């Protein structure tokens, strides 16, 4: 069905239209048409007052995947006349080759870091042998050619060791073969527990689905066993998370946001056990039942750390728990979030910065109704983001100076444009476009922190992407059963996502934390994802 053209009618124009229709159709038909028009008028008003929730739902189900600005088709250079246009139509020009997007194409063999290497020697030649072609030169080794074979296997693979036993026919004594050291320990190796943790909390695969898949591969692992193994990994990793909070509290910048979640223990009628209860710092007459998973990101050195907290606390209260470990006397950090008040930590002094992407989204949702106004803002903000892309690799001070020179005039023009629309009465302040402009102007000081504070980001998109990990698990598993189960999920998701942000493979990292659990408890700062390889090398050498 072709999209109908949007028509703007005031209330008076609509009444006049109904009056003209009334005299040209029958009474019964007029009543039907009037009800349809009144219903449409009411529905549009509800949509505007409810922040376009129906439009958001439509975009979620059928709309574009990203909020990119809509660009019209390329019209090319202006034609000199009708003949030139006909000539261009008769001889189509070859379509320009699209540049390959980053991350597409064949993966190199070096990216398969988990592959088992098998050396294939030449069947008849060796290093130092005489060349079979020229009969003069000697052969030497060069970097080998590489081929990758990918085969199917379960998440957890098993090996069955059949240990030979002999019984004496006379005395009945039994003599068994020596048990290999790799099977003398527990049934489930630490790497198995790490694989379960990453599959469940890093890929959103619930325990019961993993149990079913393992059954299909002939390596059964019950869901209850998976839970106990994941719990053991979380307990081994807990000291590292605590140390990350202590060191991360000194970070110069913080990001945070949250999403809804569910814990059955809190949602039920009875209170949670005292040992597992998540207390609320602020006094409240009513017991909180709303559950959120908040993501707090900060910097430890030059690495980005992501921590997840699930419970009745809001994102701002969880950030306050981190800032409690901040050393007195440090300058106020930058706090990037959206304008929702539950994200703030008012008891701590911070430099509050708001997300430009949130302000942009309010305009983007109005593209169909106000194409001209929205396109202007999207194009201007695209220039600011392009400038920010060009500053990658610069120092914080150099980046600030670049934005002051190239981005400040753009942001000033946006602010002037919004004020002029409201002052000239070209936009109704209570309309959807007026609300978007008012939101932007009311939070202008926080939106342009990047123009006066070195290192301030433009948006909170890194936190939005981090929350996808919690949302993925929520969509597949629906809920946590207990507060303790939520703590296990938060601990594992925090370290798994931190590993990914730092470019570290989480499976061997979680395995190392289990193998060296005593050393981790003694010196957790030596077992951060980006330095644990050096720590393991020192342990092996000693």
Backbone torsions as a table, in degrees:
resi	resn	phi	psi	omega
1	UNK	NA	132.9	-179.5
2	UNK	-71.4	138.5	-178.8
3	UNK	-66.5	126.0	-179.8
4	UNK	-71.0	155.7	179.1
5	UNK	-76.7	137.1	-179.4
6	UNK	-77.4	133.4	-178.7
7	UNK	-121.6	129.2	176.6
8	UNK	-98.8	119.5	178.1
9	UNK	-127.9	133.2	173.8
10	UNK	-77.0	170.7	179.4
11	UNK	-62.6	-37.4	-180.0
12	UNK	-68.8	-42.0	178.8
13	UNK	-62.7	-37.2	179.5
14	UNK	-66.7	-40.1	178.9
15	UNK	-66.6	-39.7	178.0
16	UNK	-64.9	-38.2	177.8
17	UNK	-63.8	-44.0	178.6
18	UNK	-63.8	-35.3	180.0
19	UNK	-67.0	-38.5	178.3
20	UNK	-69.2	-36.0	179.9
21	UNK	-69.3	-33.0	-175.0
22	UNK	-59.1	-35.7	-178.3
23	UNK	-84.7	-6.8	-176.3
24	UNK	-110.1	-6.2	178.4
25	UNK	-129.1	168.7	179.4
26	UNK	-71.1	165.1	-176.8
27	UNK	-63.9	-41.6	-179.0
28	UNK	-65.7	-44.0	178.8
29	UNK	-64.9	-37.5	-179.9
30	UNK	-64.1	-40.6	179.2
31	UNK	-63.0	-37.7	178.3
32	UNK	-66.9	-46.1	179.9
33	UNK	-63.6	-39.8	-179.7
34	UNK	-64.4	-41.3	178.8
35	UNK	-63.9	-39.1	179.2
36	UNK	-63.9	-45.0	-178.8
37	UNK	-65.8	-43.5	-180.0
38	UNK	-63.7	-39.3	179.5
39	UNK	-65.4	-41.5	178.8
40	UNK	-65.9	-39.9	178.6
41	UNK	-62.7	-43.7	179.5
42	UNK	-65.7	-41.1	-177.3
43	UNK	-64.9	-42.0	178.7
44	UNK	-64.0	-37.8	177.3
45	UNK	-65.1	-40.1	178.5
46	UNK	-64.7	-41.1	-179.3
47	UNK	-62.2	-41.7	179.5
48	UNK	-66.3	-42.1	-177.4
49	UNK	-71.3	-25.3	-178.0
50	UNK	-96.9	26.6	175.1
51	UNK	58.0	37.2	175.1
52	UNK	57.0	44.2	-178.9
53	UNK	-64.4	-34.9	178.3
54	UNK	-67.7	-39.4	177.3
55	UNK	-63.8	-39.7	177.6
56	UNK	-64.1	-41.1	178.5
57	UNK	-64.8	-39.7	178.7
58	UNK	-63.8	-42.1	179.1
59	UNK	-67.8	-33.4	179.0
60	UNK	-65.4	-38.2	-175.8
61	UNK	-87.5	-39.2	-171.0
62	UNK	-126.7	-13.0	-168.6
63	UNK	-82.8	-171.1	-178.8
64	UNK	-66.9	154.5	-178.0
65	UNK	-76.5	-28.0	-179.5
66	UNK	-126.4	167.5	-178.5
67	UNK	-98.7	50.3	179.7
68	UNK	-81.3	149.5	179.2
69	UNK	-67.6	139.4	179.1
70	UNK	-77.3	127.1	178.8
71	UNK	-111.9	135.4	178.1
72	UNK	-73.1	167.9	178.7
73	UNK	-64.9	147.4	-179.0
74	UNK	-71.8	117.1	-177.5
75	UNK	-84.7	-14.1	-179.9
76	UNK	76.2	-176.9	-178.9
77	UNK	-69.9	153.9	-179.0
78	UNK	-64.2	143.9	-178.2
79	UNK	-84.4	144.4	179.9
80	UNK	-73.5	-33.0	-178.7
81	UNK	-170.0	-174.0	-177.1
82	UNK	-67.1	-36.2	-178.2
83	UNK	-63.6	-42.9	-178.7
84	UNK	-66.0	-34.9	179.1
85	UNK	-69.4	-38.1	178.3
86	UNK	-66.9	-38.0	179.3
87	UNK	-64.6	-39.9	178.9
88	UNK	-65.4	-35.5	-179.7
89	UNK	-70.7	-34.2	-177.3
90	UNK	-76.3	-26.6	179.7
91	UNK	-118.5	87.7	-177.9
92	UNK	-65.1	135.9	178.7
93	UNK	-80.7	147.4	179.4
94	UNK	-64.1	138.8	-179.6
95	UNK	-66.2	133.5	179.4
96	UNK	-64.8	142.0	-179.1
97	UNK	-72.0	126.0	-179.2
98	UNK	-72.8	136.5	177.4
99	UNK	-67.7	140.4	-178.5
100	UNK	-69.3	129.9	-180.0
101	UNK	-68.0	147.8	-180.0
102	UNK	-62.3	135.5	179.6
103	UNK	93.8	-3.5	179.5
104	UNK	-102.5	158.1	-178.5
105	UNK	104.7	-177.9	-177.3
106	UNK	-72.2	142.9	177.8
107	UNK	-85.7	137.6	178.4
108	UNK	-70.8	159.5	-179.6
109	UNK	-63.5	-27.7	-179.0
110	UNK	-68.2	-17.8	-180.0
111	UNK	-78.5	-12.5	178.9
112	UNK	-87.9	70.4	-176.3
113	UNK	-70.1	-22.2	180.0
114	UNK	-91.2	1.4	-178.8
115	UNK	-75.1	143.7	176.5
116	UNK	-80.5	125.9	-177.2
117	UNK	-84.5	130.9	178.0
118	UNK	-124.1	119.1	-178.5
119	UNK	-85.7	125.1	178.6
120	UNK	-108.8	108.1	-178.9
121	UNK	-80.6	153.7	177.0
122	UNK	-65.9	140.2	-172.9
123	UNK	-71.7	-23.2	-176.1
124	UNK	-133.5	-15.3	-176.1
125	UNK	-114.0	159.9	178.3
126	UNK	-147.8	169.6	-179.8
127	UNK	-64.6	135.1	-179.6
128	UNK	91.4	-8.2	-179.9
129	UNK	-74.7	161.0	178.7
130	UNK	-73.9	141.3	-179.0
131	UNK	-66.6	128.3	-179.3
132	UNK	-72.4	-11.8	-179.6
133	UNK	-90.7	-61.2	-174.5
134	UNK	-88.6	-20.0	179.6
135	UNK	66.2	13.6	-179.0
136	UNK	-119.4	-45.8	-175.7
137	UNK	-78.3	165.9	177.1
138	UNK	-110.7	145.4	-177.7
139	UNK	-84.1	141.0	174.4
140	UNK	-136.7	159.8	-175.4
141	UNK	-77.9	140.7	172.8
142	UNK	-123.2	167.5	178.0
143	UNK	-53.3	131.1	-172.7
144	UNK	-71.6	152.2	169.6
145	UNK	-70.9	146.7	-174.6
146	UNK	-124.5	135.8	174.5
147	UNK	-127.3	140.6	-179.1
148	UNK	-111.8	129.6	173.2
149	UNK	-116.6	118.1	179.2
150	UNK	-104.8	123.1	-179.6
151	UNK	-121.4	159.8	-179.1
152	UNK	-84.3	143.7	178.6
153	UNK	-159.2	158.3	177.0
154	UNK	-73.0	168.3	175.0
155	UNK	-60.6	-42.0	177.6
156	UNK	-113.0	119.4	176.8
157	UNK	-100.9	150.5	-178.3
158	UNK	-125.2	148.5	174.3
159	UNK	-124.1	129.5	-179.9
160	UNK	-101.0	117.2	179.0
161	UNK	-96.3	118.5	177.0
162	UNK	-99.0	100.6	-174.8
163	UNK	-86.4	117.0	-174.4
164	UNK	-67.4	136.6	177.8
165	UNK	-130.3	141.2	-179.6
166	UNK	-122.6	137.2	179.1
167	UNK	-117.0	136.9	178.2
168	UNK	-77.0	132.0	-179.7
169	UNK	-73.1	-18.8	-179.4
170	UNK	-90.3	-60.9	-176.2
171	UNK	-96.3	-12.6	177.8
172	UNK	82.1	8.1	179.6
173	UNK	-67.5	146.7	-178.6
174	UNK	-111.4	130.8	179.4
175	UNK	-120.6	113.4	-178.2
176	UNK	-104.2	153.2	176.7
177	UNK	-67.9	156.1	179.7
178	UNK	-67.6	131.2	-178.3
179	UNK	-74.0	130.3	178.0
180	UNK	-60.7	147.9	-177.7
181	UNK	-63.6	-27.4	-177.5
182	UNK	-71.1	-17.0	178.9
183	UNK	-113.9	11.6	179.1
184	UNK	-83.2	-12.0	-179.6
185	UNK	-94.2	-153.4	-179.2
186	UNK	-66.9	163.5	-176.9
187	UNK	-65.6	-41.1	-177.4
188	UNK	-100.5	118.6	-179.9
189	UNK	-70.5	157.3	177.3
190	UNK	-56.2	-33.3	178.7
191	UNK	-65.4	-30.0	176.7
192	UNK	-66.2	-43.0	177.7
193	UNK	-63.8	-38.3	178.3
194	UNK	-65.3	-41.1	179.3
195	UNK	-63.2	-40.3	177.7
196	UNK	-64.5	-43.3	-179.0
197	UNK	-62.0	-43.6	-179.1
198	UNK	-70.6	-38.3	179.0
199	UNK	-64.8	-39.5	-175.8
200	UNK	-82.7	-49.8	-172.8
201	UNK	-99.9	-8.6	176.1
202	UNK	-108.2	-23.3	179.7
203	UNK	-121.4	0.6	176.3
204	UNK	72.1	24.5	-178.6
205	UNK	-93.2	109.1	-177.4
206	UNK	-63.6	160.3	-178.1
207	UNK	-58.7	-42.0	-174.5
208	UNK	-69.4	-32.0	177.2
209	UNK	-71.9	-39.7	176.7
210	UNK	-64.3	-38.2	176.9
211	UNK	-60.6	-43.1	-180.0
212	UNK	-66.0	-41.0	-179.6
213	UNK	-66.2	-40.9	177.6
214	UNK	-63.0	-35.6	175.9
215	UNK	-62.2	-41.0	-179.6
216	UNK	-64.6	-30.2	178.9
217	UNK	-89.2	-2.1	178.3
218	UNK	81.6	17.3	177.2
219	UNK	-126.0	79.4	-173.5
220	UNK	-70.1	134.6	175.1
221	UNK	-137.3	106.6	-176.6
222	UNK	-60.8	153.9	-180.0
223	UNK	-62.7	-37.0	179.2
224	UNK	-63.6	-38.4	176.9
225	UNK	-65.6	-39.6	178.0
226	UNK	-60.5	-40.9	-179.9
227	UNK	-63.1	-45.5	-178.7
228	UNK	-64.3	-36.6	178.1
229	UNK	-68.0	-41.6	178.3
230	UNK	-64.4	-39.3	178.4
231	UNK	-62.1	-39.8	178.8
232	UNK	-65.0	-38.0	177.5
233	UNK	-64.5	-42.8	-179.6
234	UNK	-62.9	-39.9	178.9
235	UNK	-66.4	-36.9	177.6
236	UNK	-69.6	-29.7	-177.0
237	UNK	-91.4	-11.7	-175.0
238	UNK	-57.5	-41.3	178.6
239	UNK	-59.4	-33.7	179.3
240	UNK	-67.6	-41.3	178.8
241	UNK	-62.9	-42.0	177.9
242	UNK	-62.1	-39.9	178.6
243	UNK	-69.6	-34.8	176.5
244	UNK	-62.8	-38.8	177.5
245	UNK	-64.0	-44.7	-179.0
246	UNK	-62.3	-44.2	179.9
247	UNK	-79.7	-33.4	-179.7
248	UNK	-69.9	-21.8	178.1
249	UNK	-63.2	-18.6	179.2
250	UNK	-90.2	7.0	-176.2
251	UNK	-65.9	148.5	177.3
252	UNK	-80.2	-7.6	-177.4
253	UNK	-148.6	144.5	178.5
254	UNK	-134.4	142.9	172.7
255	UNK	-121.3	144.1	173.5
256	UNK	-157.2	154.8	175.5
257	UNK	-169.5	172.7	-179.2
258	UNK	-145.6	170.3	176.1
259	UNK	-144.3	159.2	-177.9
260	UNK	-71.4	151.5	175.2
261	UNK	-150.1	-173.3	-177.5
262	UNK	-148.6	133.1	172.8
263	UNK	-124.3	117.9	-175.3
264	UNK	-61.5	-33.6	-179.0
265	UNK	-63.4	-34.0	178.2
266	UNK	-84.5	-36.2	-178.5
267	UNK	-71.5	-20.9	-179.4
268	UNK	-71.4	173.2	-177.2
269	UNK	-72.8	-32.7	-177.0
270	UNK	-86.9	152.1	178.9
271	UNK	-72.5	158.6	178.1
272	UNK	-72.3	152.5	176.3
273	UNK	-56.4	148.6	-175.2
274	UNK	-60.0	-35.2	-177.6
275	UNK	-71.8	-20.7	-177.1
276	UNK	-115.1	6.2	-176.2
277	UNK	-74.9	142.1	179.4
278	UNK	-100.8	96.7	-173.7
279	UNK	-68.7	153.3	179.2
280	UNK	-102.9	122.9	-177.3
281	UNK	-61.4	-43.8	-177.0
282	UNK	-79.0	136.8	178.2
283	UNK	-65.2	140.8	-179.1
284	UNK	-145.3	139.3	179.5
285	UNK	-72.6	-33.0	-177.7
286	UNK	-104.3	148.3	176.1
287	UNK	-75.5	128.1	-179.4
288	UNK	-70.6	136.5	176.5
289	UNK	-122.0	-14.6	176.9
290	UNK	-71.5	134.2	-176.5
291	UNK	-118.2	135.9	179.9
292	UNK	-133.3	150.1	167.3
293	UNK	-109.5	115.3	-179.8
294	UNK	-107.0	144.3	176.6
295	UNK	-110.7	128.3	176.6
296	UNK	-120.9	120.9	-179.0
297	UNK	-115.1	142.0	178.6
298	UNK	-155.2	-179.0	-176.1
299	UNK	-113.1	135.8	170.1
300	UNK	-120.4	103.9	-171.3
301	UNK	69.0	-125.7	177.8
302	UNK	-103.9	14.0	-178.1
303	UNK	-110.7	147.5	179.6
304	UNK	-96.7	132.4	-178.7
305	UNK	-116.6	137.7	177.2
306	UNK	-119.2	127.0	176.8
307	UNK	-121.2	140.1	179.2
308	UNK	-113.6	141.2	178.1
309	UNK	-133.9	123.1	179.7
310	UNK	-116.7	128.1	179.2
311	UNK	164.5	-161.9	-177.3
312	UNK	-83.0	-10.4	178.5
313	UNK	-73.3	147.6	176.2
314	UNK	-82.9	173.7	-179.8
315	UNK	-63.1	-39.0	178.6
316	UNK	-65.7	-38.8	178.5
317	UNK	-67.4	-36.7	176.2
318	UNK	-68.3	-36.6	175.4
319	UNK	-64.9	-38.2	178.1
320	UNK	-62.5	-34.7	178.1
321	UNK	-64.7	-34.8	176.8
322	UNK	-72.2	-43.5	-176.9
323	UNK	-68.9	-16.1	175.7
324	UNK	-60.9	-23.7	-179.8
325	UNK	-91.2	5.3	-178.1
326	UNK	-76.4	137.3	-179.1
327	UNK	-71.1	135.0	179.0
328	UNK	-66.2	142.9	178.2
329	UNK	100.3	-12.8	177.0
330	UNK	-73.5	150.6	177.9
331	UNK	-65.4	154.9	-179.5
332	UNK	-59.9	135.9	178.6
333	UNK	-81.1	164.2	172.5
334	UNK	-81.3	132.0	177.6
335	UNK	-117.6	108.1	-179.8
336	UNK	-98.8	125.4	177.9
337	UNK	-162.1	179.6	171.1
338	UNK	-86.2	-177.4	-171.4
339	UNK	-84.3	7.6	179.0
340	UNK	-69.8	130.6	-170.6
341	UNK	-66.8	-24.2	-178.5
342	UNK	-70.6	-10.0	177.8
343	UNK	-86.0	-10.4	-175.0
344	UNK	-84.9	152.0	172.2
345	UNK	-117.6	82.4	-169.8
346	UNK	-66.4	-19.8	-178.4
347	UNK	-76.9	-4.7	-179.3
348	UNK	-123.7	142.1	-179.6
349	UNK	-82.7	120.7	-180.0
350	UNK	-137.4	165.8	171.2
351	UNK	-96.7	104.0	-172.5
352	UNK	-79.1	126.4	176.5
353	UNK	-125.2	134.8	-179.4
354	UNK	-105.4	157.0	-172.0
355	UNK	-80.7	123.1	176.7
356	UNK	-68.1	-32.2	-179.4
357	UNK	-63.1	-34.1	177.2
358	UNK	-66.5	-42.8	177.2
359	UNK	-64.6	-39.3	179.1
360	UNK	-64.0	-37.9	-177.5
361	UNK	-62.2	-34.5	179.7
362	UNK	-63.5	-32.9	176.0
363	UNK	-79.1	-39.0	-176.7
364	UNK	-59.9	-34.6	-179.8
365	UNK	-68.6	-12.1	-179.4
366	UNK	-104.7	16.7	-175.7
367	UNK	-58.6	-40.4	-176.6
368	UNK	-70.7	-30.4	-174.7
369	UNK	-91.5	-34.2	-178.7
370	UNK	-130.6	68.2	-173.2
371	UNK	-63.1	-40.3	-177.2
372	UNK	-66.1	-49.7	-178.4
373	UNK	-64.2	-44.0	-176.9
374	UNK	-67.1	-40.4	-178.2
375	UNK	-63.6	-36.3	177.4
376	UNK	-60.4	-47.3	-178.0
377	UNK	-67.3	-41.3	179.9
378	UNK	-62.8	-40.3	179.6
379	UNK	-66.5	-40.3	-179.3
380	UNK	-67.5	-43.1	178.6
381	UNK	-67.1	-30.7	176.7
382	UNK	-61.7	-35.4	177.2
383	UNK	-65.8	-39.5	178.8
384	UNK	-64.1	-44.0	179.1
385	UNK	-66.8	-33.7	176.5
386	UNK	-64.8	-40.7	176.9
387	UNK	-62.5	-39.8	-179.9
388	UNK	-66.4	-34.0	177.3
389	UNK	-65.0	-35.2	-179.8
390	UNK	-71.9	-18.6	-178.1
391	UNK	-86.7	-1.3	179.1
392	UNK	-63.3	131.9	-175.7
393	UNK	96.5	-13.0	176.6
394	UNK	-84.0	161.0	172.2
395	UNK	-73.2	166.7	-178.4
396	UNK	-60.8	-38.9	-179.4
397	UNK	-71.5	-39.6	177.0
398	UNK	-64.4	-39.7	177.4
399	UNK	-62.0	-42.6	179.0
400	UNK	-60.9	-45.7	-179.3
401	UNK	-63.9	-36.8	178.3
402	UNK	-65.3	-44.0	179.3
403	UNK	-66.5	-36.4	178.8
404	UNK	-62.6	-36.4	-177.7
405	UNK	-79.6	-39.9	-171.0
406	UNK	-108.1	-29.7	-175.0
407	UNK	-98.5	-28.0	-178.5
408	UNK	-62.4	-42.2	176.3
409	UNK	-60.1	-34.8	179.7
410	UNK	-67.7	-46.4	-179.9
411	UNK	-65.3	-35.7	177.2
412	UNK	-64.1	-40.6	178.3
413	UNK	-65.5	-35.6	177.1
414	UNK	-65.3	-43.4	179.8
415	UNK	-64.5	-43.1	177.9
416	UNK	-63.1	-40.8	178.4
417	UNK	-60.5	-46.0	179.8
418	UNK	-65.6	-42.9	179.0
419	UNK	-64.0	-39.7	-177.9
420	UNK	-66.5	-39.3	178.4
421	UNK	-61.0	-41.0	180.0
422	UNK	-74.5	-40.4	-177.6
423	UNK	-68.7	-36.4	-179.1
424	UNK	-84.1	6.2	178.9
425	UNK	60.4	27.0	176.6
426	UNK	-81.7	-15.6	178.7
427	UNK	-132.6	131.1	176.4
428	UNK	-71.7	125.6	-177.4
429	UNK	-58.1	-29.5	-178.2
430	UNK	-89.0	-0.7	178.3
431	UNK	-77.6	173.3	-179.6
432	UNK	-65.0	-40.3	177.3
433	UNK	-68.7	-37.8	176.7
434	UNK	-63.1	-38.0	177.3
435	UNK	-63.2	-40.8	179.9
436	UNK	-64.9	-42.5	179.4
437	UNK	-67.1	-41.7	179.5
438	UNK	-62.9	-41.6	177.3
439	UNK	-58.9	-44.7	-178.5
440	UNK	-64.9	-43.8	-177.9
441	UNK	-71.1	-37.0	-179.3
442	UNK	-65.2	-31.3	-177.4
443	UNK	-109.3	25.2	-174.3
444	UNK	-61.8	-41.8	-177.5
445	UNK	-59.7	-39.7	-179.6
446	UNK	-78.1	-25.1	-178.8
447	UNK	-76.0	-22.9	-175.3
448	UNK	-112.0	27.7	177.1
449	UNK	-60.7	-29.9	-178.8
450	UNK	-66.8	-10.9	179.1
451	UNK	-90.0	-6.2	178.5
452	UNK	-138.8	-10.9	179.8
453	UNK	-115.4	117.7	179.3
454	UNK	-60.4	134.9	176.8
455	UNK	87.4	-3.4	-178.7
456	UNK	-72.2	133.2	-180.0
457	UNK	-81.7	170.2	177.9
458	UNK	-86.4	-32.7	-173.1
459	UNK	-148.2	178.9	-178.7
460	UNK	-108.8	26.7	-174.2
461	UNK	-64.3	-29.0	179.9
462	UNK	-63.3	-35.0	177.3
463	UNK	-73.5	-39.3	177.6
464	UNK	-59.5	-41.4	178.6
465	UNK	-68.6	-34.9	179.5
466	UNK	-66.6	-38.0	-179.3
467	UNK	-66.3	-17.4	177.3
468	UNK	-60.2	-29.1	178.8
469	UNK	-65.2	-43.8	177.8
470	UNK	-69.3	-37.2	179.6
471	UNK	-67.4	-38.0	178.0
472	UNK	-60.8	-44.3	178.8
473	UNK	-67.4	-38.6	179.0
474	UNK	-64.0	-38.8	-179.0
475	UNK	-68.9	-28.0	-178.0
476	UNK	-94.7	-35.6	-176.7
477	UNK	-106.1	-13.2	173.3
478	UNK	73.7	-39.4	-173.3
479	UNK	-164.9	166.2	164.4
480	UNK	-99.7	147.5	-179.7
481	UNK	-80.6	-42.2	-176.2
482	UNK	-131.2	166.6	174.6
483	UNK	-63.8	-36.8	177.9
484	UNK	-64.3	-39.4	176.6
485	UNK	-63.6	-36.0	176.2
486	UNK	-66.2	-37.1	177.8
487	UNK	-63.8	-41.3	177.4
488	UNK	-60.9	-45.3	179.0
489	UNK	-62.9	-42.5	179.8
490	UNK	-62.8	-43.7	-178.8
491	UNK	-62.0	-46.3	-177.6
492	UNK	-72.0	-41.5	178.0
493	UNK	-63.5	-36.2	-179.9
494	UNK	-61.6	-49.1	-177.6
495	UNK	-72.9	-35.6	179.1
496	UNK	-64.2	-46.9	-178.3
497	UNK	-71.1	-34.7	176.1
498	UNK	-62.7	-40.7	176.3
499	UNK	-59.5	-42.6	-178.9
500	UNK	-67.4	-38.2	177.8
501	UNK	-65.1	-29.8	-178.6
502	UNK	-95.1	0.8	180.0
503	UNK	74.7	31.5	-178.7
504	UNK	-113.3	140.5	176.8
505	UNK	-72.8	120.0	-175.1
506	UNK	-72.0	-25.6	-175.7
507	UNK	-66.7	-55.0	177.6
508	UNK	-65.0	-28.0	179.0
509	UNK	-66.4	-48.3	178.5
510	UNK	-64.9	-32.8	176.5
511	UNK	-64.5	-41.7	179.1
512	UNK	-64.1	-37.0	178.6
513	UNK	-63.7	-34.8	178.6
514	UNK	-73.8	-43.2	-177.5
515	UNK	-64.2	-37.5	-177.5
516	UNK	-110.0	43.4	-174.4
517	UNK	-59.3	-39.8	-179.3
518	UNK	-66.6	-42.2	178.0
519	UNK	-66.5	-34.4	178.7
520	UNK	-64.3	-41.9	179.3
521	UNK	-66.8	-33.3	-178.2
522	UNK	-75.3	-41.7	-177.2
523	UNK	-138.7	75.8	-176.7
524	UNK	-64.9	-26.9	-179.1
525	UNK	-65.2	-21.2	178.4
526	UNK	-81.6	-3.0	-173.4
527	UNK	-120.4	28.4	171.3
528	UNK	-66.8	152.8	-174.4
529	UNK	-56.4	-32.9	-173.8
530	UNK	-86.3	-5.2	-179.7
531	UNK	-129.8	3.8	-174.2
532	UNK	-68.5	-25.1	178.1
533	UNK	-63.4	-43.3	178.2
534	UNK	-65.3	-37.6	178.7
535	UNK	-65.5	-41.3	178.4
536	UNK	-65.2	-36.5	178.4
537	UNK	-64.0	-38.8	177.7
538	UNK	-67.3	-38.1	179.0
539	UNK	-65.6	-40.0	-180.0
540	UNK	-68.4	-36.5	-178.9
541	UNK	-71.6	-28.1	179.5
542	UNK	-85.3	NA	NA
